[in-house]
Amino acid sequence: MGARTGQQFLDRLRQNPPNLYVDGARVEDPTTHPATRNVAHSLAGLYDLQHDPRYRDLLTFEEGGERHATAFLVPRTKDDLRKIGAAHRVRADYSLGTLGRAPDYMNANVMAAGMASAYFDQGEGQERHFGEHMRRYFEYVRANDLCLTHALTNPQVNRSKQASELPDPYIALGIVEETAAGVIVRGARMLATLPIADEILIFPSTVIKENGDRSRYAVGFGLPTDTPGLSFQCREPFDLGRDTEDHPLSSRFDEQDAFVIFDDVLIPWERVFLMYDMTLANQAYAKTDAVLHMAYQVVNQKISKTGAFLGVAQGIVDTVGSGQFQHVQGKVSEIIITLEIMKALEVAAVDGAQLNAYGVMTPARGPLDAARNYYPAIYPRLNEIIQLLGASGIIMMPSRADREGPLGHFIEKHLQATNATAEERLKLFRLAWDLTLSSFGARQNLYEKHFFGDPIRMSSALYEVYDKQPYVQRIRQFLDQPKPVVAD
């Protein structure tokens, strides 16, 4: 099929709905259910974008007589990476960067893992050809232009205990038994964002801490989201069914979050990629370089999102006429600096890219790790700047219905701005509110703080992997320089 259309996405979602639960009931049709229909149609629009003549050559590529989404492109050169990055940014611009799990994120994952399929042929289970399973899965997802979600972490029951030490060893997702047809798994994973996806990819949790080198919790596989025994329990929806003018982001891009329940689910052997090997599991993202290609997508998405913050911030300044104040200029400049830092890190990641062991041009890790540590720390400040610039204007925001109601003429008179009508001003300020202060905006803030994992663990990981010795050696060489001889 290749690059699919929005209608094809909706048709598949309607015919094969995930086992999704919202507000105590199963979602029978995600394309019509109030909690999911708007984001489903927004995703459809994202798929249609790759058929738009303006973006077709950027968002897709041709191979074997078919066109595929650029996120599946195996980069062999730096120019390939640049095209992939530009495509990421166009896709992110569609939602102002608020779709954290847009399909191209997981596409990058399966591309890197599929090309590194030999990695999965190591350790236990070599006779089952797990590497071949991984390669074929990538080809299947690419051929059908599927949308994937994933879930990494175990439920937060007791972080001081190993998964096997909890009251039930299957609170965390683990292997129950092997059968002729495949593997039976039981337990739960947190946190699957965008559960209306076609498939879920379960890779090993970032770090498995168990005694010994063999663990039931070391497992990797991919499954359709409508698989029997697999359920997604969603959080409370942020899409309240309001007008898109009143809720410009949450009414279109609430991608939902869910924890995933596996109730003795059968994983067919051809869908299994890894079993039992803790070392192989704990290094899967790093050794396949999937983490770097996913991080590259994220950096481009954050560039888009930061640009949206800048547009909203300057829009507020222009609307209320506050641009002459230095403290206002300073706040907007902070966003500009953040944007330029993220853009520079993306350029550096491509400039330092190298072919990896599997022949894939892979972005440099240093700039991506810097971005992954920098952005979660700076994001709350971006939120705060919008709130400071908008001040009480982000609180006093009558709805569209209010503007069209009996007091509409007063709203038009008293809530106009220096450079905007009341309608224009309220549309902008409602976007600022939905970006930073609504339940949708608050979730974005928390999500960004933990997007890559625990910030402390992230900084510790950066410390461990970054090659600091050349800089230490430079200092030693400086200190060891002979003292200059001064003539008498």
N, C-alpha and C positions, 0 to 999 in steps of 0.2 A: 504493500500500500504506500509506503513512504510517508512524507510529510502530510499529515491529515488536516482536514478542515474542522472548523468549530462544530459544524453539524455532525460530523463523524464522531467527534468527541462526545457530544451530547447523546447521540444514538447509542453508543456503547455503554455510557453511564446509565442510561435508561434501561437497556437490555440486561446489563450485568451490574446492578447496583451493589455497592459494598454493604457489608453487614454493619450498618451505622445506627447508633442509638443517640437520640437527642430528647431531652426532657422526658425521659422514661418510656419512650416509644421508638419503635424501629422506623427508620426513614425508608419508605417503600420506593419512592422515586425522587432521587436527589435533584432532578431537573425541575421539579415542581414544589418541593417541600419549602416552606417559608425560611427555614434556617440555612438552606443550601442552594436554592435556585439561583440567587443572584450571583454568588461566586462561581457557580457552575457555568452560567452564561458569560461571566467575565472571562473565565478560562477559555471558553469557546472563542471569544473575541481575540484572545491571545494566539490561539491556533490559526484563526483566520488571518492574523497579521502576516504570517509567513507566506500567504498567497497574495498579499497586497503587492501590486507591481512596484510600489516604491521601495519595498523591503525584501522582495522575494530573493534576489541574488545575495543579500547579506544574511538573511535568516535561514536560508537553505543552501544545500550544495548538491551537485549531481554525481552519482556513482552507480555504475551498472545499469544505466538507463532510467534510474529513479532519483527523485529528489528527496533528501533527508534533512531534518532539522540540523542547523549548524552546530548545535550543542553536542551532536553525535560525531562531529568531524574529528578524526584522529589527527592531531596537529603534528606535522613533520618539520615545519619551519616556523620561524618567528612570525612570518607574515600570516601563517595559519592561526597562530595564537592571537594576533591582532584582530583578525576577522572574527574569531570566536568572542573576543572581548567586546568588540563593537556590537555584535549580535546580542550579547548579554545585556548591554546597556540599553539597547532599543527595547528589548523585552521588559526590562525593569522600568523604563520610562512609562510604560503602559499603565502601571499601578502606582507611579511615583515612588517606586522602590519598596512598597509596603507588602508585596507578596514575597515573603521570605522563603517560601518553598515552591516558587514557580518551577515548572517542569524541567527547565534547563539545569537546575541545581543537581538533581539526581541523574540526569542524563550524563553530566560530567563524571559522576561516580561510576556508572556502569561502563562508560567508555574506557576509563582508566583501568578498572578492574578487568574488563574484557580483554584489553590489550596485554595485561599482566597475568593472563590466565595461567601461565606456567607456575606462578607463585602458589596457586591452590593445589598443585600436584605434589607438593611436598608433604611430609609427615603422614599421619594416619589417614587411611582411606585412599592411598594412591591407586589402588586397583580399581577404584570406582570412577576414576577420570574426572575428578572435581574440576580441574582446570578446563577441560572441554565443556563441562556444564556452564562454567562462567562465561566462556567465549560465546557459546551458543545463546546464552541468555542476553548478552549484549546485542547480538545480531537480531534476536527476536524483538527486543524492546525498540531498537532502532527501526526495524522494518515496519513496525506497527505504530511508531511515534507515540509510545505509551507515556502516560503520566505516572510517576512513582512517588510514594511517600516512604519514610523509613522511621525506625524507632531504635534508639541507642541504649538508653539507660534503664536500670532496674527500678521498680517502685521504691519510694522512700520510706521503707518500713523501719529499718534500724541500720544506720550507716556505720555503726561500730561493729557490725557482724558481717561475716561472709554470707553469700547467698545460701550456701548449704547449711548454715547455722541458724537460719530463721525457723520459726515454728513449723512452717511448711516449706520443704526444699523446692517446691514449685510455685512459690510466690514470684520468683524471678523465672524468666523463660529458660527452660532446659529440655534436654533430650530425655524422653521417657523410655523408649525402646526402639529397636530396629526391626523392621519387617521386610518381607520380600518386596512389598510395594514401595517402601520408603521409610522415613523416620517419623515417629510420633513425638510431638513436642507439646509442652504444657507450661503455663505461666503467663506473665504479662511483661510488657515493655512500655516505657514512657519515652518519649512523647512524640506521637505521630501527628505532624502538622500536615494539613491538606489530606484528610482521610477520604475524600471523594476521588482519590487517585485510582488508576486502573489496577496497580499492583503495589505491594509493599516489599521492600528489600530489607531483609534483616542481616546486617553485618554484625560481627562481634562487638559487644560493648567496648568502649575505648580501652578500659583496663579491667581485666578479670583477675580478681585476687582470691585465689583458692590454694589450698595446700596441695602440693604435688604439681605435676606437669600435664595432667589429664583432667578435663572438667566437662561435665554435662552442659555447662553454660557456654562453652565455646562452640558456636554454631553459626553458620551463614547460609541463607537461602532466599529465594524470591517466590512470591505467591500472588495470585489474583486476590483482590480485596473482597471478593464474594465467596471465598473458600469456606466450606462448612466448618463450623467450630471456631472460626476467626471472627472476632467482634471488635468494633471500635466504640468505646464509650466517650462521647464528646463532652466538652465543657459547655457552660451556658452560652448561647449564641450572642454575638454582639450586633448582628444584623437584626434590627428591631422592626424591619418592614417599613421604615420611614422613607420619605422622599429623598432622592439622591442629592437634591439641593441642600437639604438639612443635614444629611449624613453622607457626604460625598465619598468617603472612603469605606466606612463600615457597611454601607448599603451595597457595596460592590465587591469588596476584597477581604471580607472576613473568611480567611482560609480555614478556620476551625483548628482545634487541637484535640487530640484524643489519646487515651491510653488504650493499648492494644491487648486483648485477651485471647490467649490460645488455649482452647478447651480440648485437649487431645487431638490436635490437628495433624493430619497426615501430610507430610512433605514428600512428594514423589522424588525418587532418587535423582532424576534428571534436573530437579530444582535445588539440589543440595550442593553447596560450594565448599563447605568446611565443616569438620566435626572434631570435637574433643581436644584438639591441639591448642593449648593456651598460648604458647609462644607465637604460633602462626596467627592465632586470633588477635592477640594484642598488637601485633605489628601489621595487620592487614591493610589498614588505611595508609600507613606510612610507607611500607615496602612496595605497594602497588602505585604509589604516588597519587592515589585517588584523593587524598586530603588536599593536595596542592591544586589539582584541577577544580575541586569543589571550592576551595578558598579563592581561586581566581574568579570564579563566577560571583562569589560573595563580594569581593572587592569591587567588581564592576557594578553590582547591585547597590552597594553603599555609595558609590560615586553618584549614581542616579538619585538615590534618596537624599544625599546631602545637597545636590543641586536643587531638589524640590524644596528643602528647607530654606535655601538661599532665596529661591523665587518667592516663597511665602513671606519670608522676613522682609525682603525689599518691597514686596507688594504692600505689606502693612505700612511700611515707612512712607511709600509714595502716596498711599491712600489718605493717611492722616496728616501728612506734611511734616514729619518729624526728622527729616534727613539732615537738617542743619545742625542738630545737636551732636556734640562729639561723643557723648556716651552712647548714643544710638549708633553712630558710625562705628564705634569700637565693637559693639555687639555684632553687627552685621559682618565686620571684618573677621571676627572669630569664625564665623561659618565659612567665609571665603578661605581662610587659612586651612580649615579642616578639609574643604573640598580639594584644594590644591595639594595638600599632603597625600590624600587618597589617590588622586590622579598621578602624582609622582611615584607612589608605591606601585601602582599598576604598570607604569612605564618601566620602572626598575625591574619588576618581576619578569617582564617580557625581555628586556635587554639582557638580563642574566640567565635567560632560559637555556637549557641544554637537553640534548637527547638522553633519555634514561636508558636503563638496561633493556627495555622492551621496544626501543626505537621511537618513543613518543617524545616530542618536544614539550618539555615540562617547565613551567614557570619557576623562577628562582624562589627558594624557600624563605630567605631572609626578609625580603620586602613583604611577602604574604604574612609571615609570622608577626612582623611589626604591625601590619594593618589589623591582624586578628587580636592583638593586644591593645592597640590604640583606640579603635573605634568603639568598643563597648565602654571604655572609660570616658570618652568624649561625648557619647550620645546623649546622656542626661543633660549635659550643658546645652546642646542644640535645642532640646525641648524647652529648657528654661529660657533661652533667648527669645523664642517665639512667644512664650507666655509674658515675658517682661515687655516686649515690644507691643503686644496686643493689649496688655493690662486688662482693665475692666471691660474693654470692648469684646473680649473673648467670653465674657460672662453674659453680657446683655445682648442676646441674639434671638430676637423673635423668629419664629419659623416662617416658612413660606405661607402656610395657612394663615398666620397672623398678618402677614403683609397683605393678604387678599381678604382679610376680615374687616370688621366695622371700624377698627382703629388704624387701618392701613395708611390713611392719609397723614396721621400723626407720626407713624413710623417713618414714612418717606421724608417728613420734614425734620424730625429730631434725630434720626440716626443716619442722615447723610454724612458725607465726609468732605474734606477739602477738595479732593480730586476724584470723588466717586459718588454715585447715587446711593441711596440706602440699599437698594437691591444688590448693586455691585459690591458694596462694602460687606454686607451680610454674607454673601456667597464666599468671599475671601476669608472672613473671620470664622465662618463655620468650617472651612477647610482647615484653618489653623487649629481650631478646637478639636476636630476629629483626628488630626495628626498628632496632637500632644496631650489632650485632656480628657477626651471621651474614654469609655471603657476600651474602645479599639486602640486609641492612642496610648493609654496606660499599659495595655498588653504589649504594644510595640516597644515601649520603653523597657519593660521587664525582659522581653524577648531578646532585645539587642544586648542587654547586660550579660546574658547567658547563652547567646547564640552559639559560641564556640566551646562552651563549657565553663566550668568554674574559673573565674578570673585569676585566682591565686594559683590554681593548678596550671593554667595557661602560661602565666609568667614563669613558673618554675620549669615547665617544659621548655620554654624559650631559653632559659638559662642553661639547661642541660644540653640542648642540641646546638646552640650557637657556638661557632668556633671562635673562641676568645684569645687563643694562644698567639696568633700573629700580632695582636695588639700588645699583649704582655711582652713578647719578644722585642718588639719595637722599643718599649720603655727600657727594657734591660740593656739593649744596645746603646740607647741614649745615655744611660747611667754609666756604662762601661767605656764611654769615649775617653780617650786620653785627654788630659788637661792641656789646653793650649800653652805652647811655650812663648813666653813674653820676653822679648829681648831687653837686656839691661840698658 
